[in-house]
Amino acid sequence: MYKFINEKMPIIFSDVDGTLYDHSKIPNQQTIEDIKFAKENNAHFNICTGNPYFERMRWLTKLIDVDYLISSSGAHIIDIKNDKTIYSKSIQKLIFNKILTIAKSEGIQLCFWDENNYFLLHNDSLWNDEILEYHFTNEATKKMFPQIYNNEDICPLKVEIYSKAYNDEKKVKKELNNLFSLFKDIDGIDITLTSINIEIQAKNVNKGKAIQWLLKNVYNNININQNDIMVIGDSNNDYSMIILSKYSYAMANASNLILTSASYFTSSVEQNGLGEAIIDYLYRFKNVVKKYLLH
């Protein structure tokens, strides 16, 4: 009844927090089923996250059949099938020291890591439990693995900055805006203001650039271009990938920047917005139709 529009491979790039799962950090079962349906129809499913490739992301890539993981907001790309780093770019030590100097003078919390180490600047921040919950699954790991920074030699893949305010959305937003003005003029960084923190990577490192690197260096042997891929997200750190393709989707729970930048819109994360967007993309791109669409 239905014929493929083309013979191209569908390639999906999805954010995690607020897109693949909600605050429970467990994907909706229907979302998992819709990703599986895409894979059964020869799609590649890739994750683009600000999270590091540590315990939680390793768990997630075992739960879901992921091809490539873009972690640390584009600074680290992993071939999941072979559990191998294929790209990484760190913040230079001199630049990191400038970030540290400002953070220490303001008395704020930093979270940062490389491929093997994970640090918090302070051990008494109100944000600590929430930060660690995003990155780790096991309580024992949360106690044993993260280190309190003591001038160790590190060139981090990513730095996350948190305000002194906590559990007060207006105060957090105000403090982050003020902090953003202190860090934004540092040379050699890519900086993004989100709803809960400030993210810093090396210059020209972001989710969009990482996707372009994959298209150039991994997907270069297939007949596909930037406008053929699907991208979906909800946060400001997804903007660099949302603007890449005509198949860009904003979650209903997305920030205003993403809502006004995406080509298409889907339901919220709690309502399987990712799964619905995947089914829509497969239909628009390949004319693939799921038998039981109205789930």
Legacy VTK file of the C-alpha trace (Angstrom):
# vtk DataFile Version 3.0
C-alpha trace
ASCII
DATASET POLYDATA
POINTS 295 float
0.000 0.000 0.000
2.783 2.403 0.922
5.956 2.896 -1.085
9.177 4.416 0.216
9.727 7.977 -0.933
13.468 7.279 -1.076
16.054 4.647 -0.205
17.828 6.822 2.353
18.523 5.769 5.938
16.483 7.647 8.573
18.866 9.083 11.170
17.510 10.394 14.475
19.318 12.628 16.972
17.485 12.988 20.294
18.092 14.950 23.457
17.687 13.094 26.772
16.479 15.153 29.758
13.012 16.517 29.024
12.887 14.658 25.692
13.722 10.963 26.072
12.632 10.913 29.703
11.180 13.228 32.356
12.281 13.838 35.953
11.820 10.128 36.708
14.788 9.508 34.342
13.061 6.404 33.007
11.855 6.430 29.395
8.151 5.952 28.696
7.583 2.356 27.539
5.751 3.593 24.444
8.735 5.808 23.630
10.980 2.740 23.797
8.583 0.869 21.504
8.543 3.714 18.967
12.345 3.867 18.937
12.356 0.090 18.399
9.913 0.528 15.496
12.273 3.065 13.912
15.212 0.696 14.317
13.196 -2.120 12.733
12.727 0.177 9.758
16.501 0.594 9.333
16.811 3.893 11.217
19.800 4.884 13.295
18.957 6.259 16.736
21.538 8.571 18.296
21.519 10.426 21.597
22.683 14.040 22.043
23.011 14.982 25.696
24.735 17.403 27.997
25.374 14.521 30.392
28.776 12.803 30.639
29.331 9.248 29.470
29.274 7.784 32.924
26.904 5.507 34.797
23.470 6.870 33.800
24.241 7.241 30.099
25.853 3.796 30.029
22.664 2.383 31.568
20.499 4.252 29.049
22.439 3.020 26.024
21.952 -0.545 27.248
18.217 -0.009 27.754
17.760 1.496 24.285
19.470 0.398 21.082
21.681 3.462 20.525
24.159 3.749 17.651
26.172 6.849 18.632
26.131 8.913 21.804
27.008 12.599 21.664
27.731 13.477 25.291
28.981 16.527 27.195
26.996 18.783 24.825
29.108 17.789 21.828
32.561 17.467 23.405
32.583 13.661 23.435
31.247 11.200 20.832
31.096 7.466 21.522
30.533 4.569 19.136
28.224 2.592 21.407
28.396 -0.697 19.492
32.161 -0.784 20.014
32.217 1.217 23.285
34.858 3.457 21.734
35.501 7.196 21.793
35.646 8.509 18.237
35.842 12.237 19.010
36.645 14.435 21.990
37.624 18.049 22.534
38.553 19.478 25.921
38.667 22.961 27.379
42.262 24.208 27.528
43.804 24.366 31.001
44.445 28.133 30.817
40.809 28.764 29.924
39.595 26.398 32.638
41.675 28.281 35.195
39.881 31.515 34.242
36.538 29.781 34.808
37.756 28.458 38.165
38.968 31.874 39.309
35.570 33.481 38.682
33.680 30.576 40.247
35.786 30.649 43.408
35.405 34.411 43.766
31.615 34.071 43.469
31.413 31.048 45.770
29.335 29.047 43.290
29.215 25.368 42.461
30.967 23.897 39.425
30.610 20.391 38.068
33.176 19.260 35.471
34.705 16.124 34.022
36.943 14.507 31.448
36.555 10.978 30.048
37.718 9.327 33.294
37.299 11.804 36.174
34.384 13.706 37.648
34.689 16.706 39.986
32.561 19.031 42.088
34.087 22.292 43.237
32.283 22.266 46.604
30.980 19.426 48.740
28.219 21.441 50.433
26.202 22.874 47.534
22.418 22.477 47.673
22.605 21.388 44.022
24.832 18.357 44.619
22.146 15.685 44.993
20.320 16.884 41.891
23.525 17.132 39.825
24.607 13.610 40.724
21.126 12.215 40.061
21.395 13.404 36.452
24.693 11.601 35.931
24.647 8.457 38.085
22.165 5.722 38.979
23.715 4.004 41.989
23.889 5.553 45.457
27.240 3.898 46.131
28.679 5.400 42.937
27.448 8.859 43.920
29.370 8.569 47.194
32.565 6.995 45.867
33.211 8.251 42.336
32.745 12.068 42.278
35.704 13.922 43.755
35.877 17.321 45.422
38.330 19.330 43.355
41.733 19.829 44.969
43.748 21.454 42.174
44.039 18.249 40.148
45.419 18.635 36.645
42.407 18.382 34.344
41.277 19.712 30.973
37.523 19.139 31.224
35.227 18.205 28.391
32.517 20.348 29.929
31.879 22.654 32.880
28.451 23.172 34.440
27.880 26.278 36.590
25.182 26.460 39.268
23.821 29.405 41.205
23.786 29.853 44.964
19.996 30.001 44.846
18.127 26.700 44.883
14.500 25.620 44.675
13.357 29.134 43.722
12.941 29.443 39.946
12.951 33.247 39.820
16.039 33.606 42.000
17.886 30.881 40.100
17.095 32.534 36.775
18.199 35.950 38.026
21.487 34.652 39.454
22.263 32.627 36.330
21.725 35.682 34.159
24.140 37.647 36.330
26.691 34.816 36.280
26.382 34.447 32.514
27.592 38.024 32.100
30.754 37.161 34.089
31.710 34.150 31.954
30.455 34.972 28.452
33.455 37.056 27.374
36.080 34.410 28.152
37.868 33.615 24.897
37.885 30.047 23.619
34.572 28.790 24.997
31.105 27.878 23.790
28.631 28.959 26.487
24.888 28.303 26.917
22.415 29.517 29.510
19.793 26.884 30.410
16.944 26.905 32.908
19.040 25.323 35.692
22.687 26.056 34.888
25.307 27.497 32.553
27.120 25.066 30.263
30.635 25.666 28.962
32.562 23.661 26.374
35.560 24.475 24.192
35.032 26.975 21.365
32.730 25.725 18.584
31.788 22.632 20.561
28.057 22.003 20.767
25.483 19.392 19.789
25.055 20.798 16.280
28.792 20.734 15.521
29.004 17.166 16.841
26.194 16.051 14.533
27.939 17.702 11.589
31.145 15.868 12.530
29.285 12.542 12.521
27.707 13.289 9.151
31.099 14.154 7.687
33.178 11.397 9.272
30.812 8.491 10.019
27.759 8.853 7.785
29.808 10.092 4.831
29.484 6.835 2.898
25.687 6.905 2.620
23.432 9.089 0.535
22.202 11.472 3.217
22.565 15.168 3.933
21.988 17.470 6.877
18.390 18.200 5.913
17.495 14.486 5.937
18.138 13.870 9.631
15.667 14.235 12.486
16.629 16.362 15.510
14.525 16.828 18.627
14.972 18.596 21.954
13.562 20.879 24.598
16.376 22.987 26.079
18.510 25.922 24.947
21.511 23.613 24.598
19.592 21.865 21.789
19.400 25.013 19.657
22.602 24.301 17.705
21.119 21.018 16.449
17.514 22.214 16.062
18.586 24.698 13.373
20.428 22.038 11.337
17.574 20.224 9.644
14.110 20.772 8.224
13.028 17.745 10.314
13.487 19.558 13.628
11.027 18.929 16.451
10.315 20.844 19.642
8.839 19.099 22.658
5.693 20.710 24.098
7.712 21.293 27.296
10.508 23.040 25.345
12.006 26.457 26.074
10.806 29.430 24.028
14.033 29.404 21.999
13.409 25.820 20.848
9.676 26.348 20.320
10.358 29.293 18.032
13.211 27.592 16.149
11.862 24.114 15.329
9.965 23.195 12.180
7.548 20.826 13.913
6.030 20.369 17.361
5.110 17.310 19.397
3.598 16.370 22.745
5.325 16.698 26.105
7.853 14.180 27.374
5.222 12.661 29.685
2.944 12.093 26.665
5.516 10.256 24.506
6.342 13.349 22.475
9.589 11.789 21.219
7.834 8.641 20.028
5.135 10.623 18.239
7.774 12.790 16.543
9.701 9.700 15.392
6.549 8.251 13.791
5.871 11.610 12.126
9.450 11.837 10.813
9.382 8.297 9.413
6.174 9.098 7.558
7.363 12.451 6.193
10.831 11.191 5.266
10.201 7.615 4.119
6.406 7.136 3.982
6.753 4.538 6.748
3.496 4.129 8.669
3.044 2.428 12.007
0.143 -0.018 11.984
-1.220 1.080 15.337
-0.660 4.811 15.073
-3.280 5.978 17.573
-1.721 4.472 20.662
LINES 1 296
295 0 1 2 3 4 5 6 7 8 9 10 11 12 13 14 15 16 17 18 19 20 21 22 23 24 25 26 27 28 29 30 31 32 33 34 35 36 37 38 39 40 41 42 43 44 45 46 47 48 49 50 51 52 53 54 55 56 57 58 59 60 61 62 63 64 65 66 67 68 69 70 71 72 73 74 75 76 77 78 79 80 81 82 83 84 85 86 87 88 89 90 91 92 93 94 95 96 97 98 99 100 101 102 103 104 105 106 107 108 109 110 111 112 113 114 115 116 117 118 119 120 121 122 123 124 125 126 127 128 129 130 131 132 133 134 135 136 137 138 139 140 141 142 143 144 145 146 147 148 149 150 151 152 153 154 155 156 157 158 159 160 161 162 163 164 165 166 167 168 169 170 171 172 173 174 175 176 177 178 179 180 181 182 183 184 185 186 187 188 189 190 191 192 193 194 195 196 197 198 199 200 201 202 203 204 205 206 207 208 209 210 211 212 213 214 215 216 217 218 219 220 221 222 223 224 225 226 227 228 229 230 231 232 233 234 235 236 237 238 239 240 241 242 243 244 245 246 247 248 249 250 251 252 253 254 255 256 257 258 259 260 261 262 263 264 265 266 267 268 269 270 271 272 273 274 275 276 277 278 279 280 281 282 283 284 285 286 287 288 289 290 291 292 293 294
